C-alpha cells in the first residue's frame, strides 16, 4: 500500500490526495513521523518535506513530481492530455499555481501566526493581492468546463483546494476573492468533482481549526 505523508491544511498535499483518489489507488494518509523535517521522517522521505509518498522502493517529495509519478505508474484515468500542446498547458498552469497563485494565499499565514486581528489592514491588502493573482488565470484557461478542455487534468488536482482556501481566507477576514467569468465557471466545475469535493472539505475544516489556534474569527 502507498504511504502518503500529509497535513490536511496543505493545498500541496490536497492536490496529491485528489489524484490518488481519482486514480482509485490504495493508500494510507498519515502525518510525517515527528513532523516534517524530522530525522525519523527523513529516513523515509529524504527531503523531509510534505507531501511525501512511499511506494515500494520509491520515496518521493515535491507534489508535482509525485503527480507525474502517479500518472506514469497508474495511467488510468489519464490526468494529462494526449496532445503535447495541451500537456504543456497543464504543466504551465501547475507552475503558475506553485509560483504565483498559492504564494498569494500562503501570504495570509504569517499575519495569522503573528496574531493580527481580523480587522487589521494587512488582510485587506492581501485579499486584493490574491484577487490580482487569480486574475492571471483568466486568459490561460478554457473553462470548457475544465482548464484545458473537456477533461479533468492535473490542473484541477492542483487548483481545486487552492480556490477553496483562497475564498475561505478572504471571507474570514471580511473580504471576497474576486473571480472573473472563466474562473467562476472553472471553480463550479471543480466543485462538481466528487474527489475534489472531498479534499476541499478536508482542507476547509483543517484551515478553520488552524486559524483558530492563533486568532478568533467568525466561522
Buried (B, 14 or more C-beta within 10 A) or exposed (E): EBBBBBBBBBBBBBBBBBBBBBBEBEBEBEEBBEEBEEEEBBEBBEBBBBBBBBBEEEBBBBBBEBBBBBBEEBEEEBBBBEEEEBBEBBBEBBEBBBEBBBEBBBBBBEBBEEEBEBEBEBBEEBBEBBBEBBEEBBEBBBBEBBBBBEBBBBBBBBBBBBBBBBBBBBBBBEBEBBBBEBBEBBBEBBBEBEBBBBBBEBBBEBBBEBBEEBBEBEE
